[in-house]
Amino acid sequence: MAGRVAGARQAVAGAHRIVVKVGSSSLTTAAGGLDADRVDALVDVLAKHRSGGEKEIVLVSSGAIAAGLAPLGLRRRPKDLARQQAAASVGQGLLVARYTASCARHGVRVGQVLLTADDTSRRAHHRNAARTLDKLLAMGALPIVNENDTVATDEIRFGDNDRLAALVAHLVRADLLVLLSDVDGVYDGDPSKPGTSRIVEVRGPGDLAHVDIGTAGKAGVGTGGMVTKVEAARIAAAAGIPVVLTSAVHAAEALTGGDTGTYFHPTGKRSADRLLWLQHASTPQGALVLDDGAVRAVVDRRTSLLPAGIAAVEGDFTAGDPVELRDSTGRAVARGLVNFDAKEIPQLIGRSTRELARELGPEYEREVVHRDDLVLLHP
């Protein structure tokens, strides 16, 4: 095992384009204000690692809400959305100003990129975000990405930018994702208790099947616990991107392939952008209930969904929207981009494409969801 791990760490050291995600608890004090020394320490590591132009780094940084607490007289992170958004509005400016000043010490320019899940799930927005990040990197800037908390709704409570970091890593075709928090890896128990040990590498979901993963960070200013970090690592690894999960104080070792944190081996290959966002970032606008034969065809044979296999339609959606494909028990088995409006589908249910073309016209002789626009959802 030692040889395998050493080889993986060498691959980490050779990564050219890297996405680094840092959590709120690694940047702020327990009271909620930005800790300038912590920000400077992280920037020093990133600037050194990218010096010479051989490495490109995108930083996904939490901390806007946490940074806005103290200036607004809030003692802890508020639970209501309106005050969270107000704190984000105040804190985002402070966060980027702090990064800008810190990076200026190294002659590094900063570019702010604010995203929501909507920007990663709508293909036009997705392409624009990718172009912007590519151009910032080409021009030698350090892109600092954060969720646009002032307008986000459900996403604001998702997981402290962990999922966003995995999606950004895929978006920019990164060679490595580094997730930094206040814990130096995944442990086989509570790391604060004796007798537990760090899990050095994860080759697949089965390696963590016996692990009871904890909840929120100790500082209490972020929303993302180890659960969301492991989920982000799983998303990135499934897209062919290796991941190192460790603490911010070990950032330098993580970037240079040192023995720190937990290393997640890639478990899949890079997929089309639309399929990754379809599975992990899209919000289904409705559902199609499939008969048993259609479920077998879609799941086992990986075929397109034809009208003959649909038993019912739910929701109000338009052609091109993401929808869930469900079995007769209501379990979601897949997600796909639908080719018809919801109001058109009732007249298609249970009928062959040839019959539909004869009665309604040649434009109806097609799949309801094409297999190239469909992803399976694993339990």
VENNOR-V735192 format. One record per pair of residues at least 24 apart in sequence whose ideal C-beta (glycine too) atoms are under 10 Angstrom apart, sorted by sequence separation. I is the first residue (numbers start at 1). J is the second residue. If there is no record, write none. Layout:
# VENNOR-V735192
I	J
I	J
This chain:
# VENNOR-V735192
22	46
39	63
64	88
65	89
67	91
68	92
70	94
111	135
112	136
187	211
188	212
190	214
242	266
288	312
289	313
317	341
318	342
339	363
340	364
344	368
20	45
38	63
63	88
64	89
65	90
66	91
67	92
68	93
111	136
143	168
186	211
187	212
189	214
205	230
208	233
241	266
242	267
287	312
288	313
289	314
313	338
316	341
317	342
318	343
319	344
339	364
20	46
64	90
65	91
67	93
68	94
88	114
110	136
111	137
145	171
187	213
192	218
208	234
237	263
238	264
240	266
287	313
288	314
299	325
316	342
317	343
318	344
340	366
64	91
65	92
67	94
68	95
109	136
145	172
186	213
187	214
237	264
239	266
240	267
241	268
286	313
287	314
288	315
298	325
313	340
315	342
316	343
339	366
340	367
18	46
35	63
39	67
63	91
64	92
67	95
111	139
119	147
186	214
202	230
236	264
237	265
238	266
239	267
240	268
286	314
287	315
299	327
314	342
317	345
339	367
340	368
20	49
34	63
63	92
64	93
66	95
67	96
112	141
119	148
143	172
205	234
233	262
237	266
238	267
239	268
240	269
241	270
286	315
288	317
298	327
305	334
313	342
338	367
339	368
340	369
64	94
65	95
67	97
109	139
111	141
113	143
114	144
115	145
117	147
118	148
204	234
233	263
234	264
236	266
237	267
238	268
239	269
240	270
284	314
285	315
286	316
287	317
295	325
313	343
338	368
339	369
18	49
32	63
63	94
64	95
67	98
109	140
110	141
111	142
112	143
113	144
114	145
115	146
116	147
117	148
183	214
202	233
233	264
236	267
237	268
238	269
239	270
240	271
284	315
285	316
286	317
294	325
295	326
296	327
305	336
313	344
336	367
338	369
339	370
18	50
34	66
35	67
63	95
64	96
108	140
109	141
110	142
111	143
112	144
113	145
114	146
115	147
116	148
202	234
205	237
230	262
232	264
236	268
238	270
239	271
285	317
286	318
295	327
302	334
304	336
313	345
336	368
337	369
338	370
32	65
33	66
34	67
62	95
63	96
107	140
108	141
109	142
110	143
111	144
112	145
113	146
114	147
115	148
116	149
118	151
204	237
205	238
229	262
234	267
235	268
238	271
284	317
285	318
294	327
295	328
305	338
307	340
312	345
313	346
336	369
337	370
27	61
28	62
32	66
33	67
34	68
61	95
108	142
110	144
111	145
112	146
114	148
116	150
118	152
183	217
203	237
204	238
230	264
234	268
239	273
299	333
305	339
312	346
335	369
336	370
339	373
26	61
27	62
28	63
31	66
32	67
33	68
61	96
63	98
113	148
114	149
116	151
117	152
118	153
120	155
133	168
137	172
182	217
183	218
191	226
202	237
285	320
286	321
288	323
289	324
290	325
292	327
298	333
299	334
304	339
310	345
313	348
334	369
336	371
337	372
338	373
26	62
27	63
30	66
32	68
33	69
34	70
63	99
106	142
114	150
116	152
117	153
136	172
181	217
182	218
239	275
285	321
286	322
287	323
288	324
289	325
290	326
291	327
292	328
295	331
298	334
310	346
313	349
336	372
337	373
18	55
19	56
20	57
21	58
22	59
23	60
24	61
25	62
26	63
28	65
29	66
32	69
33	70
61	98
114	151
115	152
116	153
117	154
118	155
134	171
181	218
182	219
239	276
284	321
285	322
286	323
287	324
288	325
289	326
290	327
291	328
312	349
334	371
336	373
337	374
16	54
17	55
18	56
19	57
20	58
21	59
22	60
23	61
24	62
25	63
28	66
31	69
32	70
33	71
61	99
103	141
114	152
116	154
117	155
129	167
130	168
133	171
134	172
181	219
238	276
283	321
284	322
285	323
286	324
287	325
288	326
289	327
290	328
295	333
298	336
307	345
310	348
311	349
335	373
336	374
337	375
16	55
17	56
18	57
19	58
20	59
21	60
22	61
23	62
24	63
27	66
28	67
31	70
32	71
103	142
116	155
117	156
129	168
133	172
134	173
187	226
282	321
283	322
284	323
285	324
287	326
289	328
294	333
295	334
310	349
311	350
335	374
336	375
15	55
16	56
17	57
18	58
19	59
20	60
21	61
22	62
23	63
24	64
27	67
29	69
32	72
59	99
115	155
116	156
130	170
182	222
186	226
236	276
239	279
282	322
284	324
289	329
307	347
308	348
309	349
310	350
334	374
335	375
336	376
15	56
17	58
18	59
19	60
20	61
21	62
22	63
24	65
25	66
28	69
29	70
103	144
117	158
126	167
130	171
181	222
185	226
202	243
235	276
238	279
239	280
281	322
282	323
284	325
289	330
307	348
308	349
309	350
310	351
334	375
335	376
15	57
24	66
28	70
32	74
100	142
129	171
130	172
183	225
238	280
284	326
306	348
307	349
308	350
334	376
335	377
23	66
24	67
31	74
32	75
99	142
120	163
129	172
130	173
181	224
183	226
186	229
202	245
279	322
287	330
290	333
307	350
308	351
325	368
333	376
334	377
31	75
32	76
59	103
100	144
120	164
127	171
181	225
186	230
235	279
278	322
290	334
307	351
308	352
325	369
332	376
333	377
31	76
32	77
99	144
119	164
126	171
179	224
181	226
235	280
277	322
287	332
306	351
307	352
308	353
323	368
332	377
333	378
30	76
115	161
117	163
121	167
183	229
199	245
234	280
235	281
288	334
306	352
307	353
323	369
331	377
333	379
117	164
120	167
179	226
181	228
186	233
306	353
308	355
322	369
332	379
96	144
116	164
119	167
120	168
181	229
198	246
232	280
274	322
284	332
287	335
288	336
307	355
308	356
331	379
95	144
115	164
179	228
180	229
231	280
307	356
325	374
64	114
96	146
117	167
120	170
179	229
288	338
306	356
325	375
57	108
59	110
61	112
95	146
120	171
179	230
284	335
322	373
325	376
326	377
115	167
119	171
284	336
286	338
288	340
325	377
24	77
46	99
58	111
60	113
115	168
179	232
282	335
285	338
320	373
322	375
324	377
59	113
92	146
179	233
208	262
282	336
284	338
288	342
32	87
43	98
47	102
51	106
58	113
60	115
91	146
92	147
113	168
177	232
207	262
279	334
280	335
282	337
287	342
313	368
39	95
43	99
46	102
47	103
50	106
51	107
92	148
115	171
160	216
177	233
208	264
278	334
279	335
286	342
34	91
42	99
46	103
51	108
92	149
160	217
179	236
207	264
278	335
285	342
288	345
307	364
33	91
40	98
43	101
44	102
47	105
48	106
50	108
88	146
91	149
92	150
177	235
207	265
278	336
291	349
307	365
310	368
32	91
39	98
40	99
43	102
44	103
47	106
88	147
91	150
165	224
177	236
185	244
186	245
200	259
278	337
286	345
291	350
307	366
309	368
310	369
34	94
38	98
39	99
42	102
43	103
46	106
47	107
88	148
89	149
90	150
162	222
176	236
177	237
185	245
186	246
200	260
201	261
202	262
203	263
204	264
275	335
289	349
306	366
307	367
308	368
33	94
34	95
40	101
41	102
43	104
44	105
47	108
88	149
89	150
160	221
161	222
162	223
163	224
184	245
185	246
198	259
200	261
201	262
202	263
203	264
204	265
275	336
288	349
306	367
307	368
36	98
39	101
40	102
43	105
44	106
46	108
87	149
88	150
89	151
160	222
161	223
162	224
166	228
174	236
177	239
183	245
184	246
185	247
198	260
199	261
200	262
201	263
202	264
203	265
205	267
275	337
304	366
305	367
306	368
28	91
34	97
35	98
39	102
40	103
43	106
85	148
86	149
87	150
88	151
159	222
160	223
161	224
162	225
165	228
166	229
169	232
183	246
184	247
198	261
199	262
200	263
201	264
202	265
203	266
204	267
274	337
304	367
305	368
306	369
34	98
39	103
85	149
86	150
88	152
159	223
160	224
162	226
165	229
177	241
178	242
179	243
180	244
181	245
183	247
184	248
198	262
199	263
201	265
203	267
303	367
304	368
305	369
34	99
36	101
40	105
43	108
84	149
85	150
158	223
159	224
160	225
162	227
163	228
166	231
167	232
170	235
174	239
175	240
176	241
177	242
178	243
179	244
180	245
181	246
182	247
183	248
184	249
185	250
199	264
202	267
304	369
305	370
36	102
84	150
85	151
157	223
158	224
159	225
162	228
163	229
166	232
169	235
170	236
173	239
175	241
176	242
177	243
178	244
179	245
180	246
181	247
182	248
184	250
304	370
305	371
24	91
28	95
43	110
85	152
156	223
161	228
162	229
165	232
166	233
169	236
173	240
174	241
175	242
176	243
177	244
178	245
179	246
180	247
181	248
182	249
303	370
304	371
27	95
81	149
84	152
85	153
88	156
159	227
160	228
162	230
163	231
164	232
165	233
166	234
167	235
168	236
170	238
173	241
174	242
176	244
177	245
178	246
179	247
180	248
303	371
304	372
305	373
159	228
160	229
162	231
163	232
166	235
167	236
170	239
180	249
184	253
185	254
302	371
304	373
305	374
158	228
159	229
162	232
165	235
166	236
169	239
170	240
178	248
180	250
184	254
301	371
304	374
24	95
27	98
81	152
85	156
161	232
162	233
165	236
166	237
170	241
180	251
298	369
303	374
27	99
81	153
84	156
159	231
160	232
163	235
166	238
167	239
169	241
178	250
302	374
81	154
84	157
158	231
159	232
162	235
163	236
166	239
169	242
178	251
298	371
162	236
169	243
180	254
294	368
297	371
302	376
58	133
81	156
166	241
179	254
185	260
186	261
187	262
81	157
178	254
184	260
185	261
186	262
298	374
300	376
56	133
166	243
178	255
184	261
185	262
299	376
56	134
58	136
79	157
165	243
176	254
183	261
184	262
185	263
186	264
298	376
299	377
58	137
176	255
183	262
56	136
57	137
181	261
288	368
56	137
65	146
68	149
176	257
180	261
288	369
56	138
64	146
65	147
179	261
59	142
60	143
61	144
63	146
64	147
162	245
178	261
179	262
56	140
58	142
59	143
60	144
61	145
62	146
64	148
65	149
57	142
58	143
59	144
60	145
61	146
62	147
64	149
65	150
179	264
56	142
57	143
58	144
59	145
60	146
61	147
64	150
50	137
53	140
56	143
58	145
59	146
60	147
62	149
177	264
50	140
65	156
50	142
282	375
66	160
47	142
65	160
278	373
279	374
280	375
46	142
278	374
279	375
62	159
63	160
64	161
173	270
275	372
278	375
279	376
62	160
63	161
274	372
275	373
277	375
279	377
43	142
62	161
274	373
275	374
276	375
279	378
61	161
62	162
170	270
173	273
272	372
275	375
60	161
170	271
272	373
274	375
60	162
62	164
171	273
62	165
170	273
272	375
60	164
61	165
271	375
60	165
171	276
59	165
60	166
167	273
170	276
171	277
58	165
60	167
170	277
60	168
59	168
60	169
167	276
58	168
166	276
167	277
170	280
58	169
170	281
58	171
167	280
19	133
58	172
166	280
167	281
166	281
56	172
58	174
17	134
57	174
60	177
163	280
164	281
56	174
60	178
163	281
56	175
57	176
58	177
59	178
60	179
61	180
62	181
17	137
55	175
60	180
55	176
57	178
59	180
19	143
21	145
19	145
155	281
155	283
154	283
25	160
45	180
23	159
24	160
23	160
24	161
23	161
42	180
21	160
22	161
23	162
84	223
21	161
238	378
21	162
23	165
21	164
22	165
77	220
130	273
21	165
76	220
77	221
19	164
20	165
21	166
76	221
77	222
19	165
77	223
127	273
19	166
21	168
126	273
19	167
21	169
126	274
19	168
20	169
19	169
123	273
126	276
18	169
19	170
123	274
126	277
17	169
19	171
69	221
125	277
19	172
27	180
66	219
120	273
121	274
18	172
20	174
26	180
66	220
67	221
123	277
17	172
19	174
25	180
26	181
66	221
122	277
123	278
126	281
17	173
18	174
19	175
20	176
21	177
22	178
23	179
25	181
26	182
65	221
66	222
120	276
121	277
17	174
18	175
19	176
20	177
21	178
22	179
23	180
24	181
25	182
26	183
65	222
66	223
120	277
121	278
16	174
17	175
18	176
19	177
20	178
21	179
22	180
23	181
24	182
25	183
63	221
65	223
119	277
15	174
16	175
17	176
18	177
19	178
20	179
21	180
22	181
23	182
62	221
63	222
121	280
122	281
15	175
16	176
18	178
19	179
20	180
21	181
23	183
62	222
117	277
120	280
121	281
122	282
14	175
15	176
62	223
120	281
121	282
14	176
15	177
62	224
119	281
120	282
121	283
12	175
13	176
15	178
117	280
118	281
11	175
12	176
117	281
118	282
11	176
116	281
117	282
118	283
12	178
117	283
60	232
205	378
32	219
30	218
31	219
32	220
33	221
30	219
32	221
29	219
30	220
31	221
9	200
25	216
26	217
28	219
30	221
8	200
9	201
25	217
27	219
29	221
8	201
24	217
25	218
26	219
28	221
23	217
25	219
27	221
28	222
5	200
8	203
24	219
25	220
27	222
4	200
5	201
23	219
24	220
25	221
26	222
4	201
24	221
25	222
123	320
2	200
23	221
24	222
57	255
1	200
4	203
23	222
24	223
25	224
1	201
23	223
24	224
55	255
23	224
121	322
23	225
49	251
21	224
45	248
49	252
45	249
48	252
23	228
45	250
46	251
49	254
50	255
23	229
42	248
45	251
46	252
49	255
41	248
42	249
44	251
45	252
48	255
49	256
21	229
41	249
44	252
45	253
48	256
42	251
45	254
46	255
38	248
41	251
42	252
45	255
21	232
38	249
41	252
45	256
123	337
19	236
26	247
27	248
19	241
21	243
25	247
26	248
25	248
26	249
19	243
20	244
21	245
23	247
23	248
26	251
15	241
18	244
22	248
15	242
20	248
15	244
22	251
12	242
11	242
12	243
20	251
12	244
9	242
8	242
20	254
9	244
20	255
8	244
18	254
18	255
15	255
12	254
13	255
15	257
12	255
13	256
14	257
9	253
12	256
13	257
9	254
12	257
13	258
11	257
12	258
9	256
10	257
9	257
8	257
9	258
7	257
9	259
6	257
9	260
12	263
11	263
6	259
5	259
9	263
11	265
8	263
11	266
8	264
2	259
8	265
5	263
8	266
4	263
5	265
4	265
